Each structure stands twice: as C-alpha cells, then as structure tokens.
C-alpha cells in the first residue's frame, strides 16, 4: 500500500529557507535555564553551525544506524533547537514527543515512547535530562544520545546538505487526540516551509524590528511552528521550557517585559489565568507586543475580555490580540486575523434542535481569514444535526491547501486538492472563520443537541470549579441516571452547595438541567499532551464507573 511517507519530489526548499534566515542579520536564540534563572544566548549563526555538526554526525552514523528519522525529547536547549535543522540538513524528518505527565509510571512511559519512536521510523533519539535517561534504559536498537555532545566538534569542512524532495517528510507531528486515538501527521518540507512563510507574511514579521517569546512545548504544533517562523525570519527568540511556565504562569509577563517581545502565542487557558488572577500582578510592561496569538483551544470571549481589561494597565494594545485557528494536520496555522484588528466576536442566538428548546445569546470569537495557499469551506449537515444559529450557515469545517500534511503515518496519502474534514463545527462571517465546537463532542440530551463548551463555561462560573477543567457529557438512557452530566475539577469545602449552584447556573444559561454533577480532584480530568481536555475519554471513565 502506498502511504504518506512514500511521496517524493525535487527540491529541499525548507532547509535552504531556514538556513538563509538564520544566517542573515544579527538575530539570536536565548534559552532559559530554569534551575539558575539565567539565559543562554547565542547568535542564530552559531545555532546553524551546530546544526551542521548534528547533520554531519547523522550521515556519518549511517553504517551503524539507518539515517532515517531523528527523535527529540526533553526541554528546549541551544543544541536541541540546532538538532531540528540538523535533521533536515541530513535529509531526514524530525519527531518530537512529550515527556511523562505528572504521576505517570515513568518506566511504562519510556517503553511506550521508545516503541512510538520506533514505529515512526526514528533511528536516532537526541535529548537531555531525566527523559533521555529513561529512554536510554530501554532495550532496543535505536541510538539514544545526549544532544549536547552528539556531533560536537566533528569536521564540517565542505559539508553539503543532503537534498530531498519537496514532498519528503520534514516533521512527523503527533496530533492531539482529544476525540480519539492520537495519530502522526506526516508534514512535508513544502508544507512546513509554506505554513511558516505565510505566517511570517500575515504577521508582517521583519528581523530588524521583531522579537519572539515562547513557552510553548516544541512537541506541540504551535510551539514548533513558532520556533520555525523565528528561525526562518532570523529575528531574536526567547525560549522558555513549558515546565517553567507551568510552575509559575505569571512569570510569562515578567519574561515578556524582560525580552521586550513583539510576538508571542499561547492557548486560551493561559490568557484565562492572567485575566482571572491578573489583579495580583503589580508590575509589567507589555507595550512592545504587537501580536499575541491565542489558539489551540476554543476562545472564551468573557475570559479573554477580562485578560484585555487586566493587561491594559501594563500597556498591552488590545489590537495585538489575535484569536486564531489551526491544527497539526495543516502544519499549524489555518486562519489568523490581520495585524491590529484585535479580538472580534459574533453575537448570535443559538437554538438547539428539538421541541421546547430555549434560544440562548452567545458570542463566538472571529478567527480571521485563511493564510495564503489555504482554503476552507462549510459543509452543511442534515437538518436537526446541530444547533441553529441565527441566519448563519453552520456546518462541518473542511480545509485544504499548501500547508496540508501528506497524510497520517501508515495511511494512504491525501489526494491532490482533497478536502480534509477537521471535525469542527463552524461558519463564516465575511470570509472569516467562527468555530462553535467539535462534531464528535456535541451533547445530545432528550433529543436536543448542545455544544458542550457553552455548558462547561457556565459551570465554571461557580466558585471552586476550576475553569478549563470541566466536561459536559450525556449519559445514555440505559444508565441509572440518564441525562446531562457535568464532570468538574473542584477545590472547596461545601461540595453539595457547589453542585446545586452548578445545576442552577447551567439551567439558567443553557436552558437544560443537569441530572448529575461529579466533582473530582484537581488534575483528574484527562488531557492530551498539549493540555486539551479529552471529553470522550472522560465520558468513558464515567460510564465504566471510574469517575463517580
């Protein structure tokens, strides 16, 4: 069977473009050492020279290890970033996988991750820290080495990058798997180059004026694409391990102040945290920011407006806000608003299908128009399949274009011009995308179809319920207590009063009364490696009695 990895072409455009950006101008990479709080700053030209060493070592190892793909693991560092380009200069793809989540069985994580790298076709794993140590203990044939010493000092005199086809794989990107089993998207050199280039164009990036800042994990498509855009444009980047942000989220503002960053990006939950607790922050300077992307999960307009209100006193320009839409299957970005337009919403009336449905006023974030080379369309569903929204043509969102993956690993490739179903429900306003929810996650209660995100946001308004840690689901008619169920992480003393408050809030805002509210301890709701809640997995745990 022909698979997505079997495609071939004629030009190594990605490595050439990134190299050109890194070797032009005076840009640099600054990586935080969380233990000391100091920054390791090197010129992009030094990163490029280190990448050539890594590439030369990969090619020299072909007698020992098939020089197919390179796996990366661990916190970002000067050497790890260099290894991304090093893989491409050697003509192979790169795959970055996450470390173990808190509380996981580390030995089992190592076995699973090693097997996943092997299944992807990785021959060499490079990294650092405890994660690499765990992988090194697994019996197997792969080369597992410290990235800081791999190829260091090797003679690169006369080194020539290995040429590969424009449809050859560059990134083997794990998908989030929020509504099913995670897959691996095969992203070609052409797709990655196109997406990062069009992102640079849309944001009007220039190396002489822009500075990037990111704490996003590199194993996530948004984190990797942000890194690649800075490399390709050659402007300075300040990079922080995701674990450092998780330990102290308010440090984000301190880092933005110190770096004088003009560009940053984060999932919606990070903006929610700053909006909710920003009054505790005494000092920051965000006046340099001209683009602040929010993506990776649905935008909560009320919470995002609170973020804008809180950060106004720190000089944050509301026009810098950029609610966007993307997915791993399209490399990353699909739609982004024009620079300076800020956060805009479509206020509409949502009417769930079914008798006795109560219309609800809602605001949805407008996520901008497609990047160059990308197209999207709305495929209208059968009548009654999803809630009705005013006069909007609501339906399934499908995309195609130059940033699309070759296909999933082990699956047939996407055909030229083939529309890809995203699994999201949405509509267009003046050609700009609005997302309402996920098709697989629509909650059906008493014949009514509801978007779970609306129910979850209502429940999160109750004191003690953790915002972003709520799941709305429908328990089937065969269960002892059928109907709408709310699962929420809760921290408080009076659970019964809080449960009553959740039912009242959901009934008032969404017109449906929950049959049950289940409180669980903080950190109990299943999530993907990128932090998205896994609604279907939560539903499974409730149905088998593991959450009750």
C-alpha positions in Angstrom: 0.0 0.0 0.0 1.2 3.5 -0.8 1.4 5.6 2.3 2.0 9.2 3.2 5.7 8.6 3.7 6.2 7.4 0.1 5.8 10.8 -1.6 8.8 12.2 -3.3 9.7 15.5 -5.1 12.6 17.5 -6.4 13.7 20.4 -4.0 14.9 20.8 -0.4 13.3 24.2 0.0 12.7 24.0 3.8 16.4 23.6 5.0 17.6 26.2 2.4 15.0 28.7 3.5 15.6 28.3 7.3 19.4 28.4 6.8 19.1 31.6 4.9 17.0 33.2 7.6 19.4 32.1 10.4 22.5 33.3 8.5 21.0 36.7 7.6 21.1 39.6 10.1 22.0 39.6 13.8 19.3 37.5 15.3 19.9 35.3 18.3 18.4 32.5 20.4 18.0 32.9 24.2 17.0 29.8 26.2 16.2 29.9 29.9 17.8 27.6 32.4 15.0 27.1 34.9 17.4 26.0 37.7 19.6 29.1 37.6 17.2 31.6 36.0 19.9 32.6 33.5 19.7 32.8 29.7 21.9 31.0 27.3 22.1 33.4 24.3 23.8 32.5 21.0 23.6 34.0 17.5 21.5 32.1 15.0 24.6 31.7 13.0 26.1 29.6 15.9 22.9 27.5 16.0 23.3 26.9 12.3 26.9 25.8 12.7 25.9 23.4 15.5 23.1 22.1 13.2 25.7 21.3 10.5 27.6 19.2 13.1 24.5 17.3 14.0 23.7 16.7 10.3 27.3 15.5 9.7 27.1 13.1 12.6 23.7 11.7 11.4 25.2 11.0 8.0 28.4 9.6 9.5 26.3 7.2 11.6 24.6 5.5 8.6 26.9 2.5 8.9 25.6 2.0 12.4 22.1 3.4 12.3 19.8 3.8 9.3 19.8 7.6 8.8 16.1 7.8 8.5 14.4 10.0 11.1 15.5 11.8 14.3 13.5 11.8 17.5 13.9 14.6 20.1 13.0 14.6 23.7 13.4 16.9 26.7 13.4 20.6 27.5 14.4 23.0 24.7 18.1 24.0 24.6 20.6 25.5 22.2 21.6 22.0 21.0 18.0 20.7 20.7 16.9 23.6 18.5 20.0 23.0 16.4 19.1 19.4 16.0 15.8 20.3 14.3 17.6 21.9 11.4 20.4 19.3 11.7 17.9 16.6 10.8 16.7 18.5 7.8 20.3 19.2 6.6 20.8 15.5 6.8 17.7 14.9 4.7 15.6 13.2 7.4 12.5 14.1 9.3 12.2 15.1 12.9 9.7 13.9 15.5 9.4 15.5 19.0 7.5 13.6 21.7 6.4 14.8 25.1 7.7 13.5 28.4 5.7 11.7 31.1 2.8 13.6 32.6 2.7 14.2 36.4 2.0 11.0 38.3 2.6 8.7 35.3 4.6 5.4 35.6 7.9 6.6 34.2 9.1 3.1 33.2 5.9 2.5 31.3 6.2 6.0 29.7 9.7 5.1 28.5 8.7 1.8 27.0 5.7 3.4 25.2 7.7 6.4 23.9 10.5 4.2 22.7 8.0 2.0 20.8 6.3 5.0 19.3 9.6 6.4 18.1 10.4 3.0 16.6 7.0 2.8 14.9 7.5 6.3 13.4 10.8 5.1 11.9 13.2 7.0 14.2 16.8 5.7 14.1 18.4 8.3 16.5 16.9 9.9 19.6 18.6 13.0 20.9 17.7 14.9 24.1 18.7 15.6 27.7 17.6 15.3 31.3 15.7 12.6 33.0 13.5 11.8 30.0 16.5 10.8 27.9 17.9 8.8 30.8 14.7 6.8 31.0 14.7 6.1 27.3 18.4 5.1 27.4 17.5 2.2 29.8 15.0 0.6 27.3 16.5 -2.4 25.5 16.4 -1.8 21.7 18.3 -1.0 18.6 17.9 2.8 18.4 20.8 5.2 19.1 19.9 7.3 22.2 22.4 10.0 22.9 22.8 13.3 24.7 22.1 16.1 22.2 24.8 18.4 23.7 27.6 16.1 22.7 26.1 14.5 19.5 28.4 15.5 16.7 30.1 18.2 18.7 33.5 19.0 17.2 33.0 16.9 14.1 34.7 18.2 11.0 32.1 20.0 8.8 34.6 21.3 6.3 32.9 21.1 2.9 29.7 19.9 4.4 26.8 19.8 1.9 23.2 19.4 2.9 21.5 16.3 1.6 18.9 17.1 -0.9 15.4 15.7 -0.6 12.1 16.0 -2.3 9.7 18.8 -1.6 7.1 16.2 -0.6 9.6 14.3 1.5 8.7 14.3 5.2 10.1 17.0 7.4 8.1 16.7 10.6 6.3 13.7 12.0 3.8 15.5 14.2 1.7 13.8 16.8 -1.9 15.0 16.8 -3.8 16.0 20.0 -6.2 13.0 20.1 -8.8 14.9 22.0 -11.7 13.0 20.4 -9.9 9.7 19.5 -6.6 7.9 19.3 -3.6 10.2 18.6 -2.2 9.8 15.1 1.0 11.0 13.4 0.7 13.6 10.7 3.4 13.4 8.0 4.3 17.0 7.1 6.4 17.6 4.0 9.2 20.1 3.6 7.0 22.1 1.3 4.1 22.2 3.7 6.2 23.3 6.7 8.0 25.9 4.6 4.7 27.2 3.2 3.0 27.4 6.6 5.8 29.2 8.3 6.4 31.6 5.4 2.7 32.5 5.1 2.6 33.0 8.9 5.5 35.5 8.6 3.8 37.3 5.8 0.4 37.5 7.6 2.1 38.9 10.7 4.3 41.3 8.8 7.4 40.0 10.6 10.8 41.6 10.0 14.1 40.7 11.6 15.1 44.3 12.2 12.1 45.1 14.5 10.6 41.9 15.9 11.4 39.7 18.9 9.7 36.5 19.7 8.9 34.9 23.0 7.5 31.4 23.6 7.0 28.9 26.4 5.0 26.5 24.2 6.3 22.9 24.1 8.2 22.0 20.9 6.3 18.7 20.7 3.1 20.7 20.0 2.5 22.1 16.5 2.0 25.7 17.7 5.3 25.6 19.7 7.3 24.1 16.9 5.8 26.4 14.2 6.5 29.5 16.3 10.1 28.4 16.6 10.4 27.7 12.9 8.9 31.0 12.0 11.6 32.8 14.1 14.4 30.7 12.6 13.1 31.3 9.0 12.8 35.0 9.5 16.0 35.3 11.6 14.7 37.5 14.3 15.6 37.1 18.0 13.7 34.4 20.0 13.5 34.0 23.8 12.5 30.4 24.6 11.3 29.0 27.9 10.7 25.4 28.9 7.0 24.7 29.2 7.6 23.3 32.7 8.9 26.7 33.8 5.6 28.4 32.7 3.5 25.6 34.4 5.4 26.2 37.7 4.8 30.0 37.6 2.3 31.2 34.9 2.7 34.9 36.0 6.3 34.7 35.0 5.1 35.0 31.4 4.5 38.7 31.9 7.9 39.1 33.6 9.6 37.3 30.6 7.7 39.5 28.1 8.8 42.6 29.9 12.4 41.5 30.1 12.6 40.4 26.4 10.7 43.3 25.0 9.0 40.7 22.8 6.8 41.9 20.0 5.3 38.5 19.2 4.0 35.7 21.4 1.5 32.9 21.4 -0.4 30.7 23.8 -3.5 28.6 24.2 -6.6 30.2 25.5 -6.2 28.9 29.1 -3.1 30.9 29.6 -4.9 34.2 28.8 -7.7 33.0 31.1 -5.3 32.6 34.0 -3.9 36.1 33.6 -7.4 37.5 33.3 -8.7 35.7 36.4 -5.7 36.5 38.6 -4.1 39.4 36.9 -5.1 41.8 39.6 -2.4 40.2 41.8 0.3 41.3 39.4 1.9 44.5 40.4 4.2 45.4 37.6 4.8 44.6 33.9 5.4 46.3 30.6 3.6 44.8 27.6 3.8 47.9 25.4 6.2 46.3 22.9 3.8 43.5 22.0 2.1 43.9 18.6 0.9 40.3 18.1 -0.4 37.9 20.8 -1.8 34.8 19.2 -4.4 32.8 21.0 -5.0 29.3 19.5 -5.1 25.6 20.2 -8.5 25.6 22.0 -11.8 27.5 21.9 -11.8 31.1 22.9 -13.9 32.2 25.9 -14.9 35.7 25.0 -15.8 36.8 28.5 -12.5 35.4 29.9 -10.5 36.9 27.0 -12.1 40.3 27.6 -11.1 40.1 31.2 -7.5 39.4 30.1 -7.6 42.5 27.9 -9.0 44.6 30.8 -6.4 43.4 33.3 -3.4 43.9 30.9 -4.4 47.3 29.7 -2.7 48.9 32.7 0.5 47.2 31.6 0.4 48.8 28.2 -1.0 45.9 26.3 -2.5 47.0 23.0 -6.0 45.3 22.5 -5.3 45.4 18.8 -2.4 43.0 19.3 -4.8 40.2 20.3 -5.1 37.6 17.6 -7.6 34.7 18.2 -6.6 32.1 15.5 -7.4 28.6 14.3 -5.1 25.8 13.3 -4.3 22.1 13.6 -1.4 19.7 13.3 -2.8 18.3 10.1 -2.2 21.7 8.4 1.3 22.1 9.9 -0.3 24.6 12.3 -2.0 27.8 11.3 -5.1 27.8 9.1 -6.6 31.2 9.9 -5.2 34.3 11.6 -6.7 37.8 11.8 -4.9 40.8 10.2 -2.4 42.5 12.5 -4.0 45.2 14.6 -7.6 44.0 14.3 -7.7 42.6 17.8 -10.3 40.3 19.3 -13.7 40.4 17.5 -16.8 38.4 18.2 -20.1 37.4 16.5 -23.0 37.8 18.9 -25.8 35.4 17.9 -28.8 33.5 19.1 -28.2 29.7 19.4 -31.3 27.5 19.2 -30.7 23.8 20.0 -32.8 21.5 17.8 -35.8 19.8 19.4 -39.1 20.7 21.0 -39.1 23.1 23.8 -35.5 24.4 23.1 -34.6 27.7 24.7 -32.8 30.2 22.5 -29.5 31.4 24.1 -27.5 34.5 23.3 -23.8 33.7 22.7 -20.6 35.3 21.5 -18.1 33.4 19.4 -14.6 34.6 18.5 -14.0 35.5 14.9 -10.7 33.8 13.9 -9.6 35.6 10.8 -9.2 34.5 7.2 -7.2 31.6 5.8 -3.4 32.0 5.3 -2.2 32.2 1.7 -2.4 28.9 0.0 -5.2 27.6 2.3 -8.9 27.3 1.7 -11.8 26.4 3.9 -15.5 25.6 3.3 -18.5 24.8 5.4 -20.4 21.6 4.6 -24.0 21.9 5.9 -25.2 18.9 7.9 -28.5 17.3 7.8 -31.4 19.2 9.4 -31.5 18.9 13.1 -28.0 17.5 13.4 -26.5 20.6 15.1 -27.9 23.7 16.9 -29.2 26.5 14.7 -27.5 29.9 14.9 -29.5 32.9 13.5 -29.1 33.1 9.8 -25.6 31.6 9.8 -24.8 28.7 7.5 -23.5 26.4 10.3 -21.8 23.1 9.3 -18.7 20.9 9.3 -15.4 22.8 8.6 -13.2 21.4 5.9 -9.8 22.6 4.8 -7.3 22.1 2.0 -4.2 23.8 0.6 -0.4 24.1 0.5 0.2 23.6 4.3 -1.6 20.3 4.5 0.0 17.1 5.6 0.8 14.3 3.2 -1.5 12.1 5.3 -1.3 10.1 8.5 1.6 7.8 9.1 0.7 4.3 7.9 -2.4 5.6 6.0 -2.8 6.4 2.3 -1.8 9.9 1.4 -4.2 12.7 0.8 -5.1 13.2 -2.8 -4.2 16.5 -4.5 -6.9 19.0 -3.8 -8.7 16.7 -1.3 -10.8 18.4 1.3 -9.9 17.4 4.9 -12.7 17.2 7.5 -11.5 18.9 10.6 -14.1 17.6 12.9 -15.1 21.1 14.0 -18.4 22.8 13.6 -18.5 26.4 12.5 -19.5 29.1 10.0 -18.1 32.1 8.1 -18.7 35.8 8.6 -17.4 37.9 5.7 -15.0 35.0 4.9 -13.7 34.8 8.4 -14.0 31.6 10.4 -16.0 31.1 13.5 -15.8 27.8 15.4 -18.7 26.6 17.6 -17.5 23.2 18.8 -16.4 19.7 17.9 -18.8 17.4 16.0 -17.9 14.3 18.0 -18.4 16.1 21.3 -21.9 17.5 20.7 -24.0 16.6 23.7 -27.5 15.1 23.0 -29.9 15.4 25.9 -33.6 14.5 25.5 -33.4 14.9 21.7 -31.6 18.3 22.0 -28.1 18.8 20.5 -25.9 21.1 22.6 -22.4 22.5 22.3 -20.5 21.2 25.4 -18.3 24.3 25.7 -21.3 26.5 26.5 -22.3 24.2 29.3 -18.8 23.9 30.6 -18.2 27.7 30.7 -21.5 28.2 32.6 -20.5 25.5 35.2 -17.0 27.1 35.6 -18.6 30.3 36.9 -19.3 28.6 40.2 -16.8 29.3 42.9 -14.4 26.4 43.5 -14.9 24.9 40.0 -11.7 25.1 38.0 -12.0 27.0 34.8 -10.9 24.9 31.8 -11.3 21.7 33.8 -15.0 20.9 33.2 -16.5 18.3 30.9 -20.2 18.2 29.8 -21.4 14.8 28.6 -24.7 12.9 28.0 -25.2 9.7 29.9 -27.1 7.2 27.9 -30.7 6.2 28.5 -29.7 2.7 29.8 -27.9 4.1 32.8 -29.4 4.6 36.2 -29.3 8.4 35.9 -29.5 9.3 32.2 -29.2 12.9 31.0 -26.7 15.7 31.1 -23.7 15.1 33.4 -21.1 17.7 34.4 -17.7 16.4 35.5 -15.5 19.2 37.0 -12.3 19.5 39.0 -13.3 21.2 42.3 -11.4 22.7 45.1 -13.5 23.8 48.1 -15.3 22.6 51.2 -19.1 22.6 50.5 -19.4 20.3 47.6 -23.2 19.9 47.8 -23.9 23.6 47.7 -21.4 24.0 44.8 -23.2 21.1 42.9 -26.5 22.8 43.4 -25.0 26.1 42.1 -23.6 24.4 39.0 -27.1 23.0 38.2 -28.7 26.4 38.7 -26.1 28.2 36.6 -26.3 25.7 33.7 -30.1 25.7 33.8 -30.2 29.5 33.7 -27.6 30.0 31.0 -28.2 26.9 28.8 -31.8 26.0 29.3 -31.1 22.4 30.4 -30.9 20.9 33.9 -28.0 18.6 34.6 -29.1 15.2 36.0 -25.8 14.8 37.8 -22.7 16.8 38.8 -19.5 14.9 39.5 -16.6 16.6 41.3 -13.1 15.2 41.0 -9.8 16.3 42.4 -7.6 18.9 40.6 -5.6 17.2 37.8 -8.1 14.3 37.4 -9.8 15.3 34.1 -7.9 13.5 31.3 -6.0 15.8 28.9 -3.9 15.5 25.8 -0.2 16.2 25.9 -1.0 19.7 24.7 -3.4 20.3 27.6 -6.8 19.9 25.9 -9.4 18.1 27.9 -10.4 14.7 26.5 -14.1 14.7 26.6 -14.7 11.3 25.1 -12.2 9.7 27.5 -13.9 11.4 30.4 -17.2 10.0 29.2 -15.7 6.5 29.1 -14.4 6.8 32.6 -17.8 7.9 33.9 -19.6 5.1 32.0 -17.3 2.4 33.5 -17.6 3.8 37.0 -14.1 5.1 37.4 -15.4 8.7 37.8 -18.5 9.0 40.1 
